[in-house]
Amino acid sequence: MFNPAEARKASKVWIDTSKLDKKKVFYRLYIIRYFLSAVSPNNNFDAKIADLLSKFPSIDITAMGFCKDWKDEPLWQ
């Protein structure tokens, strides 16, 4: 599996990606969210992710690479 591309010159740095496991789902969602915010600033990707995860509360999101307070990160607001 290929790793997603990272922005070379990020205009905004919301999360220190050096602390994220690049093989986990959260990292991939982070990259998608970052680029999506650039091309479609009014998207609702963050709300869709939060809604999807709330529908499956038994899923261990930390195993997916999510940090405990991921919703509080500026990227997801």
MIDOSE-1310 file (N, C-alpha, C; in nm, 2 decimals, decimal comma, always signed):
residues 77
mfnp	+0,08/-0,12/+0,00/+0,00/+0,00/+0,00/+0,09/+0,12/+0,00; +0,05/+0,22/-0,08/+0,12/+0,35/-0,09/+0,08/+0,44/+0,02; +0,18/+0,52/+0,07/+0,15/+0,63/+0,16/+0,10/+0,75/+0,08; +0,01/+0,83/+0,14/-0,04/+0,95/+0,07/+0,07/+1,05/+0,07
aear	+0,06/+1,14/-0,03/+0,16/+1,25/-0,04/+0,13/+1,35/+0,07; +0,24/+1,41/+0,12/+0,23/+1,52/+0,21/+0,25/+1,65/+0,14; +0,19/+1,76/+0,19/+0,21/+1,89/+0,14/+0,36/+1,93/+0,16; +0,42/+1,98/+0,06/+0,56/+2,02/+0,07/+0,58/+2,15/+0,14
kask	+0,49/+2,24/+0,11/+0,49/+2,37/+0,18/+0,35/+2,40/+0,23; +0,32/+2,35/+0,35/+0,19/+2,36/+0,41/+0,17/+2,51/+0,45; +0,06/+2,56/+0,40/+0,02/+2,70/+0,44/-0,02/+2,71/+0,59; -0,08/+2,60/+0,64/-0,12/+2,59/+0,78/-0,08/+2,46/+0,83
vwid	-0,02/+2,45/+0,95/+0,01/+2,33/+1,01/-0,08/+2,31/+1,13; -0,17/+2,21/+1,12/-0,26/+2,19/+1,22/-0,22/+2,08/+1,32; -0,15/+1,98/+1,27/-0,11/+1,87/+1,35/+0,03/+1,84/+1,31; +0,11/+1,80/+1,41/+0,25/+1,76/+1,39/+0,24/+1,62/+1,33
tskl	+0,26/+1,60/+1,20/+0,25/+1,47/+1,14/+0,36/+1,38/+1,18; +0,47/+1,43/+1,24/+0,58/+1,35/+1,28/+0,53/+1,25/+1,39; +0,43/+1,29/+1,46/+0,38/+1,21/+1,58/+0,27/+1,11/+1,53; +0,23/+1,11/+1,41/+0,13/+1,03/+1,36/+0,19/+0,90/+1,29
dkkk	+0,12/+0,79/+1,31/+0,16/+0,67/+1,24/+0,11/+0,67/+1,10; +0,20/+0,68/+1,00/+0,16/+0,70/+0,86/+0,09/+0,58/+0,80; +0,09/+0,47/+0,88/+0,02/+0,35/+0,83/-0,12/+0,33/+0,88; -0,16/+0,43/+0,96/-0,30/+0,42/+1,03/-0,40/+0,50/+0,95
vfyr	-0,52/+0,47/+0,96/-0,63/+0,54/+0,89/-0,64/+0,69/+0,93; -0,61/+0,72/+1,05/-0,62/+0,86/+1,09/-0,53/+0,95/+1,01; -0,41/+0,90/+0,99/-0,31/+0,98/+0,91/-0,36/+1,00/+0,77; -0,42/+0,90/+0,71/-0,47/+0,92/+0,57/-0,59/+1,01/+0,57
lyii	-0,68/+1,01/+0,67/-0,79/+1,10/+0,68/-0,74/+1,24/+0,70; -0,63/+1,26/+0,78/-0,57/+1,39/+0,80/-0,52/+1,45/+0,67; -0,46/+1,37/+0,59/-0,41/+1,42/+0,46/-0,53/+1,45/+0,37; -0,63/+1,37/+0,36/-0,75/+1,40/+0,28/-0,81/+1,53/+0,33
ryfl	-0,83/+1,54/+0,46/-0,89/+1,66/+0,52/-0,81/+1,79/+0,49; -0,68/+1,78/+0,50/-0,59/+1,89/+0,47/-0,61/+1,94/+0,33; -0,59/+1,85/+0,23/-0,60/+1,89/+0,09/-0,75/+1,93/+0,05; -0,84/+1,86/+0,11/-0,98/+1,90/+0,08/-1,02/+2,04/+0,13
savs	-0,96/+2,08/+0,25/-0,98/+2,21/+0,30/-0,92/+2,32/+0,20; -0,82/+2,28/+0,13/-0,76/+2,37/+0,03/-0,85/+2,39/-0,09; -0,90/+2,28/-0,14/-0,97/+2,28/-0,27/-1,12/+2,31/-0,25; -1,18/+2,28/-0,13/-1,32/+2,30/-0,11/-1,34/+2,34/+0,04
pnnn	-1,31/+2,46/+0,07/-1,31/+2,51/+0,21/-1,44/+2,49/+0,28; -1,55/+2,49/+0,21/-1,68/+2,47/+0,28/-1,73/+2,33/+0,28; -1,64/+2,23/+0,27/-1,69/+2,09/+0,27/-1,73/+2,05/+0,41; -1,79/+1,94/+0,42/-1,83/+1,89/+0,55/-1,77/+1,75/+0,58
fdak	-1,65/+1,73/+0,54/-1,58/+1,60/+0,56/-1,57/+1,57/+0,70; -1,53/+1,67/+0,78/-1,51/+1,65/+0,93/-1,64/+1,61/+0,99; -1,75/+1,66/+0,96/-1,88/+1,63/+1,02/-1,92/+1,48/+0,98; -1,89/+1,45/+0,85/-1,92/+1,31/+0,81/-1,83/+1,21/+0,88
iadl	-1,71/+1,24/+0,90/-1,62/+1,15/+0,98/-1,67/+1,13/+1,12; -1,70/+1,24/+1,18/-1,75/+1,24/+1,32/-1,88/+1,16/+1,33; -1,97/+1,18/+1,23/-2,10/+1,11/+1,23/-2,08/+0,96/+1,21; -1,99/+0,93/+1,12/-1,96/+0,79/+1,09/-1,91/+0,72/+1,22
lskf	-1,81/+0,78/+1,28/-1,76/+0,72/+1,40/-1,86/+0,71/+1,52; -1,95/+0,80/+1,52/-2,05/+0,80/+1,63/-2,15/+0,69/+1,61; -2,17/+0,64/+1,49/-2,26/+0,53/+1,46/-2,20/+0,40/+1,49; -2,07/+0,39/+1,52/-2,00/+0,27/+1,55/-1,91/+0,29/+1,68
psid	-1,98/+0,31/+1,79/-1,90/+0,35/+1,91/-1,81/+0,23/+1,97; -1,84/+0,11/+1,92/-1,76/+0,00/+1,97/-1,62/-0,01/+1,90; -1,61/+0,06/+1,80/-1,48/+0,06/+1,72/-1,37/+0,13/+1,80; -1,26/+0,07/+1,81/-1,15/+0,14/+1,89/-1,07/+0,23/+1,79
itam	-1,11/+0,36/+1,80/-1,05/+0,45/+1,71/-0,90/+0,48/+1,74; -0,86/+0,45/+1,86/-0,71/+0,47/+1,89/-0,63/+0,36/+1,81; -0,69/+0,25/+1,78/-0,62/+0,15/+1,70/-0,61/+0,19/+1,55; -0,70/+0,29/+1,52/-0,70/+0,35/+1,38/-0,60/+0,47/+1,38
gfck	-0,54/+0,50/+1,49/-0,44/+0,61/+1,49/-0,50/+0,74/+1,54; -0,63/+0,74/+1,58/-0,69/+0,87/+1,63/-0,63/+0,90/+1,77; -0,61/+1,03/+1,79/-0,57/+1,06/+1,93/-0,70/+1,09/+2,01; -0,68/+1,09/+2,14/-0,80/+1,10/+2,23/-0,89/+1,22/+2,20
dwkd	-0,83/+1,33/+2,18/-0,90/+1,46/+2,16/-0,90/+1,50/+2,01; -0,91/+1,41/+1,92/-0,89/+1,45/+1,78/-0,99/+1,55/+1,73; -1,11/+1,55/+1,78/-1,21/+1,65/+1,74/-1,18/+1,79/+1,78; -1,09/+1,81/+1,88/-1,05/+1,94/+1,93/-0,94/+2,00/+1,85
eplw	-0,87/+1,92/+1,76/-0,77/+1,97/+1,68/-0,82/+2,07/+1,58; -0,76/+2,18/+1,55/-0,81/+2,28/+1,46/-0,84/+2,23/+1,32; -0,77/+2,13/+1,28/-0,80/+2,07/+1,15/-0,94/+2,02/+1,14; -1,00/+1,97/+1,24/-1,13/+1,90/+1,24/-1,24/+2,00/+1,28
q	-1,21/+2,12/+1,30/-1,32/+2,22/+1,34/-1,35/+2,31/+1,22
